[in-house]
Amino acid sequence: MPLSMPPPALEVAERLFAAITAGDIDAVAALYHPDVVVWHNTDGMEQTAQDNLIILRWVTHNIADLRYEEVRRAETPAGFVQQHVMRGIAPNGTPIEVPACVVCTVENGKITRLDEYLDATHTAPLRG
């Protein structure tokens, strides 16, 4: 039986953001390597998959009409980079618009590292 090749990095990117948009946290988890490191420039801390999935679950349950627009994505030697604007409606009814950049390392079809860069002032409606 032939071995199947892991999906290319851009396919992993497409699956990741489609899963987040759909609120399918199990599909996100399946794309993460068990030892994935997720880092955000807003706090400089590294998260485990479990910690990151808790946040993503909150995001997908609390931001209505969640979507990624103005997407620019490119493959890199180590994975992919994506710039986008995340849009939706905060729990208090305020529209949100968060420009961001995500840099991912992908090995054998799994995300081993995800670095997210954004300006936290754009997330203020999510904090009350």
Rosetta constraint file for C-alpha pairs under 8 A:
AtomPair CA 6 CA 108 HARMONIC 5.38 0.50
AtomPair CA 6 CA 109 HARMONIC 4.73 0.50
AtomPair CA 7 CA 11 HARMONIC 6.04 0.50
AtomPair CA 7 CA 12 HARMONIC 6.48 0.50
AtomPair CA 7 CA 108 HARMONIC 7.63 0.50
AtomPair CA 7 CA 109 HARMONIC 5.22 0.50
AtomPair CA 8 CA 12 HARMONIC 6.48 0.50
AtomPair CA 8 CA 109 HARMONIC 6.62 0.50
AtomPair CA 9 CA 13 HARMONIC 6.26 0.50
AtomPair CA 9 CA 75 HARMONIC 6.58 0.50
AtomPair CA 9 CA 79 HARMONIC 5.24 0.50
AtomPair CA 9 CA 80 HARMONIC 6.09 0.50
AtomPair CA 9 CA 106 HARMONIC 6.16 0.50
AtomPair CA 9 CA 109 HARMONIC 6.82 0.50
AtomPair CA 10 CA 14 HARMONIC 6.22 0.50
AtomPair CA 10 CA 73 HARMONIC 7.77 0.50
AtomPair CA 10 CA 74 HARMONIC 7.31 0.50
AtomPair CA 10 CA 75 HARMONIC 6.16 0.50
AtomPair CA 10 CA 79 HARMONIC 7.71 0.50
AtomPair CA 10 CA 80 HARMONIC 6.50 0.50
AtomPair CA 11 CA 15 HARMONIC 6.17 0.50
AtomPair CA 12 CA 16 HARMONIC 6.05 0.50
AtomPair CA 12 CA 31 HARMONIC 7.18 0.50
AtomPair CA 12 CA 109 HARMONIC 6.63 0.50
AtomPair CA 12 CA 110 HARMONIC 7.51 0.50
AtomPair CA 12 CA 111 HARMONIC 7.92 0.50
AtomPair CA 13 CA 17 HARMONIC 6.37 0.50
AtomPair CA 13 CA 80 HARMONIC 7.22 0.50
AtomPair CA 14 CA 18 HARMONIC 6.06 0.50
AtomPair CA 15 CA 19 HARMONIC 5.96 0.50
AtomPair CA 16 CA 20 HARMONIC 6.34 0.50
AtomPair CA 16 CA 27 HARMONIC 7.67 0.50
AtomPair CA 16 CA 28 HARMONIC 5.82 0.50
AtomPair CA 16 CA 31 HARMONIC 6.97 0.50
AtomPair CA 17 CA 21 HARMONIC 6.06 0.50
AtomPair CA 17 CA 68 HARMONIC 7.70 0.50
AtomPair CA 18 CA 22 HARMONIC 6.11 0.50
AtomPair CA 19 CA 23 HARMONIC 6.04 0.50
AtomPair CA 19 CA 24 HARMONIC 4.95 0.50
AtomPair CA 19 CA 25 HARMONIC 6.79 0.50
AtomPair CA 19 CA 27 HARMONIC 5.91 0.50
AtomPair CA 19 CA 28 HARMONIC 5.96 0.50
AtomPair CA 20 CA 24 HARMONIC 6.01 0.50
AtomPair CA 20 CA 25 HARMONIC 6.69 0.50
AtomPair CA 20 CA 28 HARMONIC 6.86 0.50
AtomPair CA 20 CA 56 HARMONIC 7.38 0.50
AtomPair CA 20 CA 60 HARMONIC 6.89 0.50
AtomPair CA 21 CA 60 HARMONIC 7.22 0.50
AtomPair CA 21 CA 66 HARMONIC 6.00 0.50
AtomPair CA 21 CA 67 HARMONIC 5.84 0.50
AtomPair CA 21 CA 68 HARMONIC 7.65 0.50
AtomPair CA 22 CA 60 HARMONIC 7.84 0.50
AtomPair CA 23 CA 57 HARMONIC 7.18 0.50
AtomPair CA 23 CA 60 HARMONIC 5.13 0.50
AtomPair CA 23 CA 61 HARMONIC 7.33 0.50
AtomPair CA 24 CA 28 HARMONIC 6.66 0.50
AtomPair CA 25 CA 29 HARMONIC 6.15 0.50
AtomPair CA 25 CA 53 HARMONIC 6.75 0.50
AtomPair CA 25 CA 56 HARMONIC 7.19 0.50
AtomPair CA 25 CA 57 HARMONIC 6.40 0.50
AtomPair CA 26 CA 30 HARMONIC 6.23 0.50
AtomPair CA 27 CA 31 HARMONIC 6.57 0.50
AtomPair CA 28 CA 32 HARMONIC 6.65 0.50
AtomPair CA 28 CA 53 HARMONIC 7.89 0.50
AtomPair CA 29 CA 49 HARMONIC 7.28 0.50
AtomPair CA 29 CA 53 HARMONIC 7.22 0.50
AtomPair CA 30 CA 110 HARMONIC 7.99 0.50
AtomPair CA 31 CA 109 HARMONIC 7.35 0.50
AtomPair CA 31 CA 110 HARMONIC 5.16 0.50
AtomPair CA 31 CA 111 HARMONIC 6.08 0.50
AtomPair CA 32 CA 36 HARMONIC 6.01 0.50
AtomPair CA 32 CA 49 HARMONIC 7.02 0.50
AtomPair CA 32 CA 110 HARMONIC 5.32 0.50
AtomPair CA 32 CA 111 HARMONIC 4.80 0.50
AtomPair CA 32 CA 112 HARMONIC 6.49 0.50
AtomPair CA 33 CA 110 HARMONIC 5.11 0.50
AtomPair CA 33 CA 111 HARMONIC 5.53 0.50
AtomPair CA 33 CA 112 HARMONIC 5.26 0.50
AtomPair CA 34 CA 49 HARMONIC 7.09 0.50
AtomPair CA 35 CA 48 HARMONIC 7.16 0.50
AtomPair CA 35 CA 49 HARMONIC 7.27 0.50
AtomPair CA 35 CA 112 HARMONIC 6.71 0.50
AtomPair CA 36 CA 48 HARMONIC 6.30 0.50
AtomPair CA 36 CA 49 HARMONIC 5.92 0.50
AtomPair CA 36 CA 111 HARMONIC 6.52 0.50
AtomPair CA 36 CA 112 HARMONIC 4.34 0.50
AtomPair CA 36 CA 113 HARMONIC 5.33 0.50
AtomPair CA 36 CA 114 HARMONIC 7.66 0.50
AtomPair CA 37 CA 46 HARMONIC 6.10 0.50
AtomPair CA 37 CA 47 HARMONIC 5.74 0.50
AtomPair CA 37 CA 48 HARMONIC 5.57 0.50
AtomPair CA 37 CA 49 HARMONIC 6.93 0.50
AtomPair CA 37 CA 112 HARMONIC 6.38 0.50
AtomPair CA 37 CA 113 HARMONIC 4.77 0.50
AtomPair CA 37 CA 114 HARMONIC 6.36 0.50
AtomPair CA 38 CA 46 HARMONIC 5.49 0.50
AtomPair CA 38 CA 47 HARMONIC 4.93 0.50
AtomPair CA 38 CA 48 HARMONIC 6.41 0.50
AtomPair CA 38 CA 49 HARMONIC 7.20 0.50
AtomPair CA 38 CA 52 HARMONIC 6.95 0.50
AtomPair CA 38 CA 113 HARMONIC 5.82 0.50
AtomPair CA 38 CA 114 HARMONIC 4.76 0.50
AtomPair CA 38 CA 115 HARMONIC 5.92 0.50
AtomPair CA 38 CA 116 HARMONIC 7.82 0.50
AtomPair CA 39 CA 44 HARMONIC 6.54 0.50
AtomPair CA 39 CA 45 HARMONIC 5.84 0.50
AtomPair CA 39 CA 46 HARMONIC 4.56 0.50
AtomPair CA 39 CA 47 HARMONIC 6.19 0.50
AtomPair CA 39 CA 113 HARMONIC 7.94 0.50
AtomPair CA 39 CA 114 HARMONIC 6.26 0.50
AtomPair CA 39 CA 115 HARMONIC 4.78 0.50
AtomPair CA 39 CA 116 HARMONIC 6.24 0.50
AtomPair CA 40 CA 44 HARMONIC 5.71 0.50
AtomPair CA 40 CA 45 HARMONIC 6.58 0.50
AtomPair CA 40 CA 46 HARMONIC 7.30 0.50
AtomPair CA 40 CA 115 HARMONIC 5.88 0.50
AtomPair CA 40 CA 116 HARMONIC 4.83 0.50
AtomPair CA 40 CA 117 HARMONIC 6.08 0.50
AtomPair CA 40 CA 118 HARMONIC 7.96 0.50
AtomPair CA 41 CA 45 HARMONIC 7.86 0.50
AtomPair CA 41 CA 115 HARMONIC 7.67 0.50
AtomPair CA 41 CA 116 HARMONIC 6.41 0.50
AtomPair CA 41 CA 117 HARMONIC 5.28 0.50
AtomPair CA 41 CA 118 HARMONIC 6.93 0.50
AtomPair CA 42 CA 117 HARMONIC 7.38 0.50
AtomPair CA 42 CA 118 HARMONIC 7.03 0.50
AtomPair CA 42 CA 119 HARMONIC 7.23 0.50
AtomPair CA 42 CA 120 HARMONIC 6.28 0.50
AtomPair CA 47 CA 51 HARMONIC 5.83 0.50
AtomPair CA 47 CA 52 HARMONIC 6.10 0.50
AtomPair CA 48 CA 52 HARMONIC 6.23 0.50
AtomPair CA 49 CA 53 HARMONIC 6.00 0.50
AtomPair CA 50 CA 54 HARMONIC 6.41 0.50
AtomPair CA 51 CA 55 HARMONIC 6.73 0.50
AtomPair CA 52 CA 56 HARMONIC 6.24 0.50
AtomPair CA 53 CA 57 HARMONIC 5.93 0.50
AtomPair CA 54 CA 58 HARMONIC 6.38 0.50
AtomPair CA 55 CA 59 HARMONIC 6.19 0.50
AtomPair CA 56 CA 60 HARMONIC 6.09 0.50
AtomPair CA 57 CA 61 HARMONIC 6.14 0.50
AtomPair CA 58 CA 62 HARMONIC 5.90 0.50
AtomPair CA 59 CA 63 HARMONIC 5.70 0.50
AtomPair CA 60 CA 64 HARMONIC 7.74 0.50
AtomPair CA 60 CA 66 HARMONIC 7.18 0.50
AtomPair CA 62 CA 90 HARMONIC 6.83 0.50
AtomPair CA 62 CA 91 HARMONIC 5.82 0.50
AtomPair CA 63 CA 88 HARMONIC 5.84 0.50
AtomPair CA 63 CA 89 HARMONIC 5.36 0.50
AtomPair CA 63 CA 90 HARMONIC 5.08 0.50
AtomPair CA 63 CA 91 HARMONIC 6.27 0.50
AtomPair CA 64 CA 88 HARMONIC 5.57 0.50
AtomPair CA 64 CA 89 HARMONIC 4.90 0.50
AtomPair CA 64 CA 90 HARMONIC 6.70 0.50
AtomPair CA 64 CA 91 HARMONIC 7.58 0.50
AtomPair CA 65 CA 87 HARMONIC 7.61 0.50
AtomPair CA 65 CA 88 HARMONIC 4.90 0.50
AtomPair CA 65 CA 89 HARMONIC 6.30 0.50
AtomPair CA 66 CA 86 HARMONIC 7.17 0.50
AtomPair CA 66 CA 87 HARMONIC 5.81 0.50
AtomPair CA 66 CA 88 HARMONIC 4.46 0.50
AtomPair CA 66 CA 89 HARMONIC 7.25 0.50
AtomPair CA 67 CA 86 HARMONIC 5.77 0.50
AtomPair CA 67 CA 87 HARMONIC 5.40 0.50
AtomPair CA 67 CA 88 HARMONIC 6.35 0.50
AtomPair CA 68 CA 84 HARMONIC 6.17 0.50
AtomPair CA 68 CA 85 HARMONIC 5.68 0.50
AtomPair CA 68 CA 86 HARMONIC 4.56 0.50
AtomPair CA 68 CA 87 HARMONIC 6.26 0.50
AtomPair CA 69 CA 84 HARMONIC 5.80 0.50
AtomPair CA 69 CA 85 HARMONIC 5.24 0.50
AtomPair CA 69 CA 86 HARMONIC 6.35 0.50
AtomPair CA 69 CA 87 HARMONIC 7.29 0.50
AtomPair CA 70 CA 83 HARMONIC 7.72 0.50
AtomPair CA 70 CA 84 HARMONIC 5.27 0.50
AtomPair CA 70 CA 85 HARMONIC 5.97 0.50
AtomPair CA 71 CA 82 HARMONIC 6.86 0.50
AtomPair CA 71 CA 83 HARMONIC 5.73 0.50
AtomPair CA 71 CA 84 HARMONIC 4.40 0.50
AtomPair CA 71 CA 85 HARMONIC 7.09 0.50
AtomPair CA 72 CA 82 HARMONIC 5.57 0.50
AtomPair CA 72 CA 83 HARMONIC 5.14 0.50
AtomPair CA 72 CA 84 HARMONIC 6.36 0.50
AtomPair CA 73 CA 80 HARMONIC 7.06 0.50
AtomPair CA 73 CA 81 HARMONIC 5.73 0.50
AtomPair CA 73 CA 82 HARMONIC 4.28 0.50
AtomPair CA 73 CA 83 HARMONIC 6.41 0.50
AtomPair CA 74 CA 80 HARMONIC 5.60 0.50
AtomPair CA 74 CA 81 HARMONIC 5.50 0.50
AtomPair CA 74 CA 82 HARMONIC 6.53 0.50
AtomPair CA 75 CA 79 HARMONIC 5.86 0.50
AtomPair CA 75 CA 80 HARMONIC 4.27 0.50
AtomPair CA 75 CA 81 HARMONIC 6.48 0.50
AtomPair CA 76 CA 80 HARMONIC 4.92 0.50
AtomPair CA 76 CA 81 HARMONIC 6.87 0.50
AtomPair CA 78 CA 104 HARMONIC 7.67 0.50
AtomPair CA 78 CA 105 HARMONIC 5.21 0.50
AtomPair CA 78 CA 106 HARMONIC 6.25 0.50
AtomPair CA 78 CA 107 HARMONIC 7.79 0.50
AtomPair CA 79 CA 103 HARMONIC 7.87 0.50
AtomPair CA 79 CA 104 HARMONIC 5.60 0.50
AtomPair CA 79 CA 105 HARMONIC 4.50 0.50
AtomPair CA 79 CA 106 HARMONIC 4.65 0.50
AtomPair CA 79 CA 107 HARMONIC 7.59 0.50
AtomPair CA 80 CA 103 HARMONIC 6.09 0.50
AtomPair CA 80 CA 104 HARMONIC 5.39 0.50
AtomPair CA 80 CA 105 HARMONIC 6.75 0.50
AtomPair CA 80 CA 106 HARMONIC 7.59 0.50
AtomPair CA 81 CA 101 HARMONIC 7.20 0.50
AtomPair CA 81 CA 102 HARMONIC 5.65 0.50
AtomPair CA 81 CA 103 HARMONIC 4.42 0.50
AtomPair CA 81 CA 104 HARMONIC 6.18 0.50
AtomPair CA 82 CA 101 HARMONIC 5.61 0.50
AtomPair CA 82 CA 102 HARMONIC 5.18 0.50
AtomPair CA 82 CA 103 HARMONIC 6.53 0.50
AtomPair CA 83 CA 99 HARMONIC 7.53 0.50
AtomPair CA 83 CA 100 HARMONIC 5.76 0.50
AtomPair CA 83 CA 101 HARMONIC 4.31 0.50
AtomPair CA 83 CA 102 HARMONIC 6.40 0.50
AtomPair CA 84 CA 99 HARMONIC 5.82 0.50
AtomPair CA 84 CA 100 HARMONIC 5.59 0.50
AtomPair CA 84 CA 101 HARMONIC 6.48 0.50
AtomPair CA 85 CA 97 HARMONIC 6.28 0.50
AtomPair CA 85 CA 98 HARMONIC 5.30 0.50
AtomPair CA 85 CA 99 HARMONIC 4.17 0.50
AtomPair CA 85 CA 100 HARMONIC 6.09 0.50
AtomPair CA 86 CA 96 HARMONIC 7.74 0.50
AtomPair CA 86 CA 97 HARMONIC 5.70 0.50
AtomPair CA 86 CA 98 HARMONIC 5.03 0.50
AtomPair CA 86 CA 99 HARMONIC 6.32 0.50
AtomPair CA 86 CA 100 HARMONIC 7.47 0.50
AtomPair CA 87 CA 95 HARMONIC 7.36 0.50
AtomPair CA 87 CA 96 HARMONIC 5.46 0.50
AtomPair CA 87 CA 97 HARMONIC 4.63 0.50
AtomPair CA 87 CA 98 HARMONIC 6.47 0.50
AtomPair CA 88 CA 95 HARMONIC 5.84 0.50
AtomPair CA 88 CA 96 HARMONIC 5.44 0.50
AtomPair CA 88 CA 97 HARMONIC 6.99 0.50
AtomPair CA 89 CA 93 HARMONIC 5.70 0.50
AtomPair CA 89 CA 94 HARMONIC 5.61 0.50
AtomPair CA 89 CA 95 HARMONIC 4.42 0.50
AtomPair CA 89 CA 96 HARMONIC 5.78 0.50
AtomPair CA 90 CA 94 HARMONIC 5.23 0.50
AtomPair CA 90 CA 95 HARMONIC 6.05 0.50
AtomPair CA 90 CA 96 HARMONIC 6.35 0.50
AtomPair CA 90 CA 125 HARMONIC 6.09 0.50
AtomPair CA 90 CA 126 HARMONIC 5.73 0.50
AtomPair CA 91 CA 126 HARMONIC 7.02 0.50
AtomPair CA 92 CA 125 HARMONIC 7.35 0.50
AtomPair CA 92 CA 126 HARMONIC 7.97 0.50
AtomPair CA 92 CA 128 HARMONIC 7.34 0.50
AtomPair CA 94 CA 125 HARMONIC 6.40 0.50
AtomPair CA 95 CA 125 HARMONIC 7.93 0.50
AtomPair CA 96 CA 122 HARMONIC 7.13 0.50
AtomPair CA 96 CA 123 HARMONIC 7.14 0.50
AtomPair CA 96 CA 125 HARMONIC 6.85 0.50
AtomPair CA 97 CA 122 HARMONIC 6.52 0.50
AtomPair CA 97 CA 123 HARMONIC 7.93 0.50
AtomPair CA 98 CA 118 HARMONIC 7.25 0.50
AtomPair CA 98 CA 119 HARMONIC 7.63 0.50
AtomPair CA 98 CA 122 HARMONIC 5.35 0.50
AtomPair CA 98 CA 123 HARMONIC 6.68 0.50
AtomPair CA 99 CA 118 HARMONIC 6.34 0.50
AtomPair CA 99 CA 119 HARMONIC 7.54 0.50
AtomPair CA 99 CA 122 HARMONIC 7.86 0.50
AtomPair CA 100 CA 116 HARMONIC 7.03 0.50
AtomPair CA 100 CA 117 HARMONIC 5.59 0.50
AtomPair CA 100 CA 118 HARMONIC 4.63 0.50
AtomPair CA 100 CA 119 HARMONIC 7.60 0.50
AtomPair CA 101 CA 116 HARMONIC 5.82 0.50
AtomPair CA 101 CA 117 HARMONIC 5.11 0.50
AtomPair CA 101 CA 118 HARMONIC 6.64 0.50
AtomPair CA 102 CA 114 HARMONIC 6.75 0.50
AtomPair CA 102 CA 115 HARMONIC 5.62 0.50
AtomPair CA 102 CA 116 HARMONIC 4.48 0.50
AtomPair CA 102 CA 117 HARMONIC 6.29 0.50
AtomPair CA 103 CA 114 HARMONIC 5.78 0.50
AtomPair CA 103 CA 115 HARMONIC 5.14 0.50
AtomPair CA 103 CA 116 HARMONIC 6.51 0.50
AtomPair CA 104 CA 111 HARMONIC 6.58 0.50
AtomPair CA 104 CA 112 HARMONIC 7.51 0.50
AtomPair CA 104 CA 113 HARMONIC 5.55 0.50
AtomPair CA 104 CA 114 HARMONIC 4.47 0.50
AtomPair CA 104 CA 115 HARMONIC 6.36 0.50
AtomPair CA 105 CA 111 HARMONIC 5.78 0.50
AtomPair CA 105 CA 112 HARMONIC 5.61 0.50
AtomPair CA 105 CA 113 HARMONIC 5.09 0.50
AtomPair CA 105 CA 114 HARMONIC 6.58 0.50
AtomPair CA 106 CA 110 HARMONIC 5.36 0.50
AtomPair CA 106 CA 111 HARMONIC 4.45 0.50
AtomPair CA 106 CA 112 HARMONIC 5.74 0.50
AtomPair CA 106 CA 113 HARMONIC 7.33 0.50
AtomPair CA 107 CA 111 HARMONIC 6.46 0.50
AtomPair CA 107 CA 112 HARMONIC 6.60 0.50
AtomPair CA 119 CA 123 HARMONIC 7.81 0.50
AtomPair CA 120 CA 124 HARMONIC 7.01 0.50
AtomPair CA 123 CA 127 HARMONIC 7.07 0.50
AtomPair CA 124 CA 128 HARMONIC 6.97 0.50
